[in-house]
Each structure stands twice: as structure tokens, then as C-alpha cells.
């Protein structure tokens, strides 16, 4: 089996992370912002797995499992919040919600 | 018995706690039992301790009782420790004995007053802190007592607080004495810096070896502290106003005990005073000047209590004069007799004022001799002692000692004796004036009150002591009795008499004795036989009379020198320069807040951007560093 160099994997992880960050910053729809965060978390998970593979340790995979579990929890809470927000504001545009600071 | 020493201050303090906790509804007899009882038991224990002390003197003629370590920080250690020797024993006996008599008197005297329990709570607190002051083993504990009696003095002068002028008088007393207290505190700091301890015996022992310490400043600051508490020049103006308090308070605090705390302090720290002859001379001059000024002021007062206040100031002046010439035991002896006769005079004046419906003006009294015979006779005994009536009264023996040493001590001089001599004449004159105006002449008022046994018994006991306490220490020309001096010389050094004194002791005694009789006779002529003379003199010297009446204008002077400039500075600094700094802080904080609040936009994506930017900066720093 052909070894994939670590650098390639890391570049992919960075690209994924930046994609997610860009999405988070430019999208105004809160559902898409949540999606972007998921992408960033997956980029981080990928970096863990790559590290684990590079040094032949199970820790990277274990960390990824943790991230998965955490993400699942986060999504459930996040979606519940989004539902409440939509009920209150009748919109999903975050810029419309800037009165929440008060 | 000596081991019960700690009970002396604790019992009155306990009484204070109980009375302070008691509410308005507490029965008056219970308050009286607790208030007077705690001091009475304390007095009995004091007598027991005194008997033990004389019968089986403790080692080194001093007894120390360490209760616990009060505070400790580095090499600074203060014990809660009591120290009893001949000097503190003399004060303890006077405080508890005279204190108890005054409490007994107050039980009846204050009966009708609002705040009966408050009065006894303060009085008990006073006795407790005063005992702490004189029993303190170290200067910190002494300072605690010193401030405690100052607080009680403030509270009791302002006892009738519903009248604003009483409150002002209390504040004046508190603030004036605070000047002296500050000086005393600085003296303590100096002592600790140079000797590393504040225990009095250790300090006295170490003083001789040390040469570098600023003895001049220590002695000067001690003197200023003592002058504040004892109403001597230049801090004397609070005492006449302190008469706003009830009469028993004046008797206890402003005559018998608290005002003599300065005398106690200087006698206790005599080692340091002796190391600084300039300050000793200053003490003597300060006392001589005060006794003259106060005696002159007493001569023209119309308020009976103010006459007594000025006479107290004058008598404490005699004590300072004695301290200044190194006659320590003479000063303490004068304190001892003065406590009896001045307490008696204040209590007697209290009876008069009460019986005449709060009338204090001497010129509205008169002719009370037959209406109030018991008060008259006891008051006369006190007045005789105050005027130092030769041979018969206690005041004569103690004052005679002071006068003799003022001349014959190595630090003394004919000038100091002269001041005391003129003072003795003035004292006889104003005492006679007070007595004649109050009790002789035509009757102008009708006394409304016949005092009961609780009032008359203290008067009788004090009158007896005013006549006899002097026999403890007779002048050598009359008899070889010096019990008191022997007793005190175990603690205090004897007077260094000059090798050759140009006059014989009996000549001076004769001169001062005749002067006193002359003063009394002149008083009789001026104020009873030919009152027109007094009026003529008064009319002729009206400005001088007013000047003396105002206490030589010291209030006016201090008002111009200190109060007015202060008010002026306060006025021009209305906007408060110092406050600008604080306002500056507030303005800067507010500007920063405005700056930061603009970042709180509520835009979720801006926050995400901020987090991302922050993470980027941190990572960059980590990578580059």
C-alpha cells in the first residue's frame, strides 16, 4: 500500500479548516454557519488521525472518536437553539439578531 | 491575692458589656447594682491587693501578670500584661475608690435622667480603660487605655446629646486631645525604632545604655501627649468646655482621674524625661504658666463648674511644675490629694446645680448655707483643701511640697516658686469667691432637692479625706512623716535637692501660708463685706476681665491661626485639586469603555472573526518566538 506523505494530508486538513472558517465568516444563515463549524472540526480530526498514522499510535484515532462524540452533542444542542431562535425571530440571518447583546 | 490583678479592669469592662447589652426597659435598680457594683467589687479587690502588696511585697517591689500575647509580628511583640508597682497602685486605689464613690453618687444623682443605663455603661467603660492605662506593662496597652478614656470622655461630655452645643464641646475635647495623642503615638514609634521594644521596664533599663536615640524628641513628644490629656498649655482649651457633661462625669474624668493621666505618663517615663533636661525645664515652665493663666481665668468665671474646671487646670499645672523639677513623688502626692478634694467640689457643685434646677451661675446662687448645711460644710472642706488652708487641709501639704521642691531642687528656681506662690494666692482668692458667692450673702433661690444618703455619703467620705489625706506626707519642718514619699520612692527617684538652698524651708512655708490667708481675707473683703469694691474693680478692668473670662483668648487665637486658614484653603480648593486625579481615572476608564463597547456589536460573525484573528496572532507569536 502506498504511503501518503504527511504533508499532503496536512495540506488537505488546512484547506478544509480554512474552507470551514471562510464559510463561517461569510455565510449569514446560521444553519450554514453550523455546517462550516462541522467542517472545521473534521479538519481538526483529520489532522489528529494523520498524526496518529505518522507515529503509529492509536491516540490520534481515539481523539477523533472524542471529537465525533463532542460534535454530535454540539449539533444536537446547536439545532435545538436554532429552532428556538427561529421561533423567536422568524429568520435565520445572524445579522438580524444583533439585539441579543442587550 | 496579687493574682487577682486581672479582675480589676475586667470587672468594670464586664459591667460595661452587660449595661451596653441592656435595653431601655431595664430596671434602674438593676442598672445601678451592676454599674456601681462592678466598680465597688473592683475597689474591694484593689484594697485587698494593696494590703497584700504592703504586707508581703513581691520581689523587686513590682508584680507582673502576663495574660496572653496580644500581637506578634517579626520582632514586634506585645503582651497583654499588667504591671503593678507603687506608682500604679496609687493610681489604682484612687481610680477604684473615688470612682466607686462617684458611681454611688450617680446612682441617685442621675436617677431622673434619660439613658440611665447608657450613663453607667460609659462610666464603667471609663473605669475599665483607665485601670488598663495605669496597669499597662507596655506602652501599646497604655495607649489602648489612653484612647479608651478619651473615647469615654467624648461620650460623657456629649451625654446630653440632644443639645448641639454639648456635641460641639465633646468634639472639641476629642479633637484637641487627639493632637496630643498623635504626638504620643509618634513617641512610641520612635521608641520602638530605637529600642526594639515597648515594654516599659525594658525601655527604662535600656535608656541608660543607648546614646544615639533622639531623646530630646521622645521627651518632647511625650510632654505634648501628656499636655493634651492633662489640659496644659498649649492644648488646654478643651477642659472648660468639657463641663457640658453631667457633674459626676466632671468629677471623675475631668478632675480626679483622666486629666491626671498625663502626670502618670510622665512619671512612668521619668527615665526618658530625665535624659532631656531642656524638656524637663519646659515641663516646669509649661506647668507654671498654665497654673497662673488658669487661676486668673478661674477668678472671673460666673459658671461654678467653669471655676472648678479652670482650677483643675491650674492644679494639674502644679503637678507638671513638680514633674518638671524632678519632684516625681510630690507630683503624685498632689494628684492623690487633688483627686479627693476636686472630686468633692465637683460633686458638691453637682448637688447645688441639681437643687437649683440646673442653675450654674454663681451670681444667682447665694445664701445656701442654711438651706443646705451638709453640702455647705463638705464643700467648705473641699474648698479649704483647694485653697491649701495651712495645716488643716490635705491640699496644703501636697502643694507645700511642690512649692518647696520648685525652689530647692537642682532644676528648680525662685522663678518657678514665684509662679506657684502667685498661683497659691489666686487660688485662695477664687476659691473664697466661689464659696462666698454660692453659700453666703442674701438668698436668691430656693433649693428644690434634698440629697439622700447615696449622695451625702460620698461627700462626707471625700470631705474627711480632703482634710486628712495630707497627713501621709508631712513637711520635715513639722513632723517626720513621709509615708507617701517612701512608698513612691521605690519606683520614682528622689528629688535631687540643690546642695545649698538660699532660704530655709519654714520661711517659704510661712510666706505661702500667710499668702493663702491673705488671699482668703481679701476674698472675704471683696465678695462679702464690700461687694462694691469688686464691682468697682470689675468695671475699671472690664477688658482684662473679658480677656480672662474667655480663657486668655486662646480659642480666638486658635480660631485665627488654625481654623480660619483651614476654612480659607477649603474655600479656594472648592473644586478639589486632589479630586481631579480621581476624576481623571474615571474619565480614562469611561473613554476606554466607549472604545471597547463598539466592538460589542452583537454580530455573531464579527465575534467569530475576532476569535480567529486572536488564534492567528497567538500562533504567529508562538511560531516566531
Contacts between the chains, C-beta under 8 A, distances in Angstrom:
chain1	res1	chain2	res2	distance
A	21	B	612	6.0
A	24	B	605	7.3
A	24	B	608	5.3
A	25	B	605	5.7
A	25	B	608	6.2
A	25	B	609	5.7
A	25	B	612	7.4
A	26	B	605	7.9
A	28	B	605	7.3
A	30	B	604	7.7
A	33	B	604	7.4
A	33	B	605	7.8
A	33	B	608	7.9
A	94	B	603	7.1
A	94	B	604	4.3
A	94	B	605	6.3
A	95	B	603	6.0
A	95	B	605	7.5
A	97	B	602	7.2
A	97	B	604	7.1
A	98	B	601	6.0
A	98	B	602	3.2
A	98	B	603	5.3
A	99	B	602	6.4
A	100	B	602	5.8
A	101	B	600	5.5
A	101	B	601	7.4
A	101	B	602	3.8
A	102	B	602	7.8
